[in-house]
């Protein structure tokens, strides 16, 4: 980052470099109507024991996604320094203002944290959070794991993912980490919009970046939380921060080879899902129908598969708007 940038207004209440286990906050001053000298207090836990790799875990990048916060609050409570060789930084609710009100974006500035990097130290609250991670936490990390799910508007088959990258050595390390995470599905992922992403910020620094989509619908299931809890400890074992081998579980590799994976609604209405998550799909098959709701005599619009594969994601819940992602197809990899 340019040297002329002012320092971050965020101050940790703990020493990020101290040995042992610490619980505290990233404190961001925020003056508002109900608290003139108030602050946004983002919970953080740092567990350090000697030399070794550093893993940075985040959940709640979007505030209506819950597998990450559940798994990471649990990890912060249960992980002990004596188990660790290196450092583990845990931020269970990355976009804490959004997490507190169960929204995808911040209620303060409507900022989407995962589209706000590299951030600004003198910008909005969301940009200030991004800037602190960009300049103060990401540089410390060797391994970055950001746990997502579909939130209130999408539902996914539970997968761990990494991106296809120009640096094939970096890419291999990421996909090795995905395999170690051992989610039911493992994805070679493409994004429809990479500008401002946390993923991109980490990858451009050369970090091993792993992400997930572990369900959705604005809630968490017992099965998907179990995947997240096992996965974060598997990742630490794979990195050599925890001892032992990762716990094995079967995984099916998936690929998203092109933009044809994504299917968008071209109308407002009531969505009728025609294929269940994980089910096979053939090119030309009807994935969903959009029923107009203004009259009873208007025909439904059909969304047809542009490729064959499995249904990896679907819109959630029942009402859809023009431009919403209605379905995502992924291809099985042998």
C-alpha positions as CSV (number, residue, x, y, z in Angstrom):
1,X,0.0,0.0,0.0
2,X,1.2,3.6,-0.6
3,X,3.3,5.0,2.3
4,X,1.2,8.2,2.3
5,X,-1.9,6.4,3.7
6,X,-2.7,7.5,7.3
7,X,-2.6,4.8,10.0
8,X,-5.7,2.7,10.6
9,X,-8.2,4.1,13.1
10,X,-8.7,0.5,14.4
11,X,-6.8,-0.4,17.5
12,X,-6.6,-4.0,18.8
13,X,-7.3,-4.3,22.6
14,X,-4.8,-7.2,22.7
15,X,-1.1,-7.5,21.6
16,X,-1.2,-9.4,18.3
17,X,2.4,-10.5,18.8
18,X,2.2,-11.8,22.4
19,X,2.6,-15.5,23.2
20,X,-0.3,-17.5,24.6
21,X,-4.0,-17.1,24.1
22,X,-5.8,-13.8,24.1
23,X,-9.4,-12.7,23.6
24,X,-10.2,-9.1,22.8
25,X,-11.5,-6.7,20.2
26,X,-10.6,-4.7,17.1
27,X,-11.9,-1.3,18.3
28,X,-13.1,1.1,15.6
29,X,-14.2,4.6,16.8
30,X,-17.7,5.3,15.4
31,X,-19.6,8.4,16.6
32,X,-23.3,8.0,16.2
33,X,-26.6,9.4,17.5
34,X,-26.9,7.0,20.5
35,X,-23.1,7.0,21.4
36,X,-21.1,10.2,20.7
37,X,-17.8,8.6,21.5
38,X,-18.9,5.0,20.6
39,X,-17.0,2.2,18.9
40,X,-17.5,-0.8,16.7
41,X,-16.0,-3.7,18.7
42,X,-15.1,-6.7,16.5
43,X,-14.3,-9.8,18.6
44,X,-10.9,-11.3,17.9
45,X,-8.9,-14.2,19.4
46,X,-5.1,-14.8,18.8
47,X,-3.5,-18.0,19.9
48,X,0.3,-18.1,19.6
49,X,2.9,-20.6,20.6
50,X,6.4,-20.1,19.3
51,X,7.5,-20.1,15.7
52,X,5.5,-21.6,12.8
53,X,2.9,-20.7,10.2
54,X,0.1,-18.2,10.8
55,X,-3.5,-19.0,9.9
56,X,-6.1,-16.2,9.7
57,X,-9.7,-17.4,10.0
58,X,-12.7,-15.2,9.3
59,X,-16.5,-15.8,9.3
60,X,-19.4,-13.4,9.0
61,X,-17.9,-11.6,6.0
62,X,-21.6,-11.3,5.2
63,X,-23.7,-10.9,8.3
64,X,-26.4,-13.5,7.4
65,X,-24.1,-16.5,7.0
66,X,-23.7,-18.6,10.1
67,X,-21.5,-21.7,9.7
68,X,-18.4,-19.6,10.0
69,X,-19.3,-17.7,13.1
70,X,-20.5,-20.9,14.9
71,X,-17.4,-22.8,14.0
72,X,-15.0,-20.0,14.8
73,X,-16.5,-18.8,18.1
74,X,-16.2,-22.5,19.1
75,X,-12.6,-22.7,17.9
76,X,-11.7,-19.5,19.8
77,X,-13.1,-21.0,23.0
78,X,-11.6,-24.4,22.7
79,X,-8.2,-24.0,21.0
80,X,-5.3,-23.8,23.5
81,X,-1.9,-22.4,23.0
82,X,-0.2,-25.6,24.0
83,X,-1.8,-27.3,21.0
84,X,-0.4,-24.8,18.5
85,X,2.9,-24.5,16.7
86,X,2.7,-21.0,15.2
87,X,-0.2,-18.5,15.3
88,X,-3.9,-18.7,14.8
89,X,-5.9,-15.4,14.3
90,X,-9.7,-15.9,14.6
91,X,-12.3,-13.3,13.7
92,X,-15.6,-15.1,13.9
93,X,-17.7,-12.1,12.7
94,X,-15.7,-10.2,10.2
95,X,-18.4,-7.6,9.3
96,X,-19.6,-7.3,12.9
97,X,-22.2,-4.5,12.3
98,X,-23.9,-6.7,9.6
99,X,-23.6,-9.8,11.8
100,X,-25.4,-8.2,14.7
101,X,-28.4,-7.4,12.6
102,X,-28.4,-10.5,10.3
103,X,-27.9,-8.6,7.1
104,X,-25.5,-9.3,4.2
105,X,-24.2,-5.7,4.2
106,X,-23.5,-3.2,6.9
107,X,-26.4,-1.4,8.5
108,X,-24.1,1.6,9.0
109,X,-23.0,2.3,5.4
110,X,-24.6,-0.5,3.4
111,X,-21.0,-1.7,2.6
112,X,-20.4,-5.2,1.3
113,X,-17.2,-6.0,3.1
114,X,-16.3,-8.6,0.4
115,X,-16.4,-5.9,-2.3
116,X,-14.6,-3.2,-0.2
117,X,-10.9,-4.2,-0.5
118,X,-8.3,-2.7,-0.2
119,X,-10.3,-0.3,1.8
120,X,-9.6,3.1,3.1
121,X,-8.4,4.2,6.5
122,X,-10.4,7.4,6.2
123,X,-13.4,5.9,4.4
124,X,-16.6,4.4,5.6
125,X,-16.8,2.0,8.5
126,X,-16.7,-1.0,6.1
127,X,-13.8,0.5,4.2
128,X,-11.9,1.0,7.5
129,X,-12.4,-2.6,8.4
130,X,-11.1,-3.7,5.0
131,X,-8.1,-1.5,5.3
132,X,-7.1,-2.8,8.7
133,X,-7.2,-6.4,7.4
134,X,-5.4,-5.4,4.2
135,X,-2.5,-3.7,5.9
136,X,-2.4,-5.3,9.4
137,X,-3.7,-8.9,9.3
138,X,-3.3,-10.3,5.8
139,X,0.4,-9.5,5.7
140,X,0.9,-11.7,8.9
141,X,-0.9,-14.7,7.4
142,X,0.4,-17.7,5.5
143,X,-3.0,-19.3,5.2
144,X,-6.3,-17.4,5.0
145,X,-9.6,-19.2,5.4
146,X,-12.9,-17.2,4.9
147,X,-16.0,-19.3,5.7
148,X,-19.1,-18.4,3.7
149,X,-22.5,-19.9,3.1
150,X,-25.4,-18.6,1.0
151,X,-27.0,-16.2,3.4
152,X,-30.7,-15.4,3.1
153,X,-30.9,-15.5,-0.7
154,X,-28.9,-18.6,-1.8
155,X,-28.5,-22.2,-0.7
156,X,-25.5,-24.4,-1.7
157,X,-24.3,-27.9,-1.6
158,X,-21.7,-27.7,1.1
159,X,-18.3,-27.2,-0.5
160,X,-14.8,-25.9,0.2
161,X,-13.2,-24.0,-2.7
162,X,-10.2,-22.3,-4.1
163,X,-9.6,-20.3,-7.3
164,X,-7.8,-21.1,-10.4
165,X,-4.8,-18.8,-10.3
166,X,-2.0,-17.6,-12.7
167,X,0.6,-18.8,-10.1
168,X,0.2,-22.6,-10.4
169,X,2.4,-23.2,-7.3
170,X,0.1,-21.0,-5.2
171,X,-2.9,-22.6,-6.8
172,X,-1.7,-26.1,-5.9
173,X,-1.2,-25.1,-2.3
174,X,-4.7,-23.8,-2.1
175,X,-6.3,-26.9,-3.7
176,X,-4.2,-29.1,-1.4
177,X,-5.8,-27.1,1.5
178,X,-9.2,-27.6,0.0
179,X,-8.7,-31.4,-0.1
180,X,-7.5,-31.3,3.6
181,X,-10.6,-29.4,4.6
182,X,-12.6,-32.4,3.5
183,X,-16.0,-30.9,2.8
184,X,-18.6,-33.1,1.1
185,X,-17.8,-31.2,-2.2
186,X,-14.5,-29.5,-3.2
187,X,-14.7,-26.8,-5.8
188,X,-12.4,-25.3,-8.5
189,X,-14.2,-22.0,-8.4
190,X,-14.7,-19.0,-10.6
191,X,-16.3,-15.7,-9.5
192,X,-18.8,-13.5,-11.4
193,X,-17.4,-10.4,-9.7
194,X,-13.9,-10.3,-8.3
195,X,-13.5,-6.5,-7.8
196,X,-12.8,-5.5,-4.2
197,X,-12.9,-9.1,-2.9
198,X,-11.1,-10.2,0.2
199,X,-10.2,-13.3,-1.7
200,X,-8.4,-11.3,-4.4
201,X,-6.6,-9.1,-1.8
202,X,-5.2,-12.2,-0.1
203,X,-4.3,-14.0,-3.4
204,X,-2.5,-10.9,-4.8
205,X,-0.3,-11.0,-1.7
206,X,0.6,-14.6,-2.5
207,X,-1.3,-16.1,0.4
208,X,-2.9,-19.5,0.4
209,X,-6.6,-18.6,0.3
210,X,-9.4,-21.1,0.9
211,X,-13.1,-20.3,1.1
212,X,-16.4,-22.2,1.5
213,X,-20.1,-22.2,0.7
214,X,-21.7,-24.4,3.3
215,X,-25.4,-24.2,2.9
216,X,-27.6,-21.1,3.2
217,X,-31.1,-19.9,3.6
218,X,-30.1,-17.5,6.4
219,X,-29.5,-20.3,8.9
220,X,-27.1,-23.2,9.6
221,X,-27.7,-26.9,9.8
222,X,-26.1,-29.4,12.2
223,X,-24.5,-31.2,9.2
224,X,-23.0,-28.0,7.7
225,X,-21.7,-26.7,11.1
226,X,-20.0,-30.1,11.6
227,X,-18.3,-29.7,8.2
228,X,-17.0,-26.2,9.3
229,X,-15.8,-27.4,12.7
230,X,-13.9,-30.4,11.3
231,X,-12.6,-28.3,8.3
232,X,-11.0,-25.6,10.4
233,X,-9.1,-28.1,12.5
234,X,-8.2,-30.1,9.4
235,X,-6.8,-26.9,7.9
236,X,-4.6,-26.3,10.9
237,X,-3.4,-29.9,10.9
238,X,-2.6,-29.6,7.1
239,X,-0.6,-26.4,7.8
240,X,1.4,-28.1,10.6
241,X,-0.1,-25.7,13.2
242,X,-1.9,-28.5,14.9
243,X,-0.3,-32.0,15.2
244,X,-1.7,-35.0,13.6
245,X,-3.2,-35.8,10.2
246,X,-6.5,-34.2,9.0
247,X,-9.6,-36.2,9.6
248,X,-10.5,-37.9,6.4
249,X,-14.0,-37.7,4.8
250,X,-15.2,-38.4,1.3
251,X,-15.3,-35.4,-1.1
252,X,-16.5,-35.0,-4.6
253,X,-14.6,-32.5,-6.7
254,X,-16.5,-30.0,-8.8
255,X,-15.5,-27.5,-11.4
256,X,-17.0,-24.2,-12.6
257,X,-15.5,-24.0,-16.1
258,X,-17.2,-20.9,-17.4
259,X,-19.8,-18.2,-16.9
260,X,-22.4,-20.7,-18.2
261,X,-22.5,-22.1,-14.7
262,X,-24.6,-19.1,-13.6
263,X,-28.3,-18.7,-14.4
264,X,-30.1,-15.4,-13.6
265,X,-33.8,-14.5,-13.4
266,X,-35.0,-12.2,-16.1
267,X,-38.3,-11.4,-14.3
268,X,-39.7,-10.7,-10.9
269,X,-42.0,-13.4,-9.4
270,X,-42.4,-16.6,-7.5
271,X,-39.7,-19.1,-8.2
272,X,-40.6,-22.8,-8.6
273,X,-37.4,-24.8,-8.2
274,X,-37.5,-27.8,-10.6
275,X,-34.3,-29.5,-9.5
276,X,-33.0,-30.2,-5.9
277,X,-29.5,-29.3,-4.8
278,X,-26.9,-31.9,-5.8
279,X,-29.2,-33.5,-8.4
280,X,-27.9,-34.2,-11.9
281,X,-28.8,-31.7,-14.6
282,X,-28.7,-32.0,-18.4
283,X,-28.2,-29.0,-20.8
284,X,-31.6,-27.6,-21.8
285,X,-33.3,-29.0,-18.7
286,X,-35.7,-26.6,-16.9
287,X,-34.0,-25.6,-13.6
288,X,-36.7,-23.2,-12.4
289,X,-39.9,-21.5,-13.4
290,X,-40.7,-17.9,-12.5
291,X,-44.4,-17.3,-12.0
292,X,-45.7,-13.7,-12.4
293,X,-47.7,-12.7,-9.4
294,X,-49.6,-9.6,-10.7
295,X,-52.2,-11.6,-12.5
296,X,-53.4,-15.2,-12.7
297,X,-53.3,-15.5,-16.5
298,X,-49.7,-14.7,-17.2
299,X,-47.3,-17.6,-18.3
300,X,-44.4,-18.6,-16.2
301,X,-40.9,-18.0,-17.5
302,X,-38.5,-21.0,-17.7
303,X,-34.8,-20.9,-16.7
304,X,-33.1,-23.7,-18.7
305,X,-29.7,-25.2,-18.0
306,X,-26.9,-23.9,-20.3
307,X,-24.7,-26.9,-19.5
308,X,-24.8,-30.4,-17.9
309,X,-23.6,-31.1,-14.4
310,X,-25.2,-30.9,-10.9
311,X,-27.2,-28.2,-9.3
312,X,-24.7,-26.6,-6.9
313,X,-26.7,-23.6,-5.8
314,X,-30.3,-22.3,-6.0
315,X,-32.1,-19.1,-5.1
316,X,-33.7,-19.0,-1.6
317,X,-36.4,-18.3,-0.6
318,X,-39.6,-18.2,-2.7
319,X,-39.7,-14.7,-4.3
320,X,-37.2,-13.7,-6.9
321,X,-36.3,-10.3,-8.5
322,X,-35.1,-9.7,-12.0
323,X,-31.3,-10.1,-12.0
324,X,-31.1,-12.5,-9.0
325,X,-29.0,-15.6,-9.3
326,X,-31.5,-18.4,-9.6
327,X,-29.2,-21.4,-10.1
328,X,-25.6,-22.4,-10.4
329,X,-24.4,-25.6,-12.1
330,X,-21.1,-27.3,-11.4
331,X,-19.4,-30.1,-13.3
332,X,-18.4,-33.3,-11.6
333,X,-14.6,-34.1,-11.8
334,X,-13.4,-37.7,-11.7
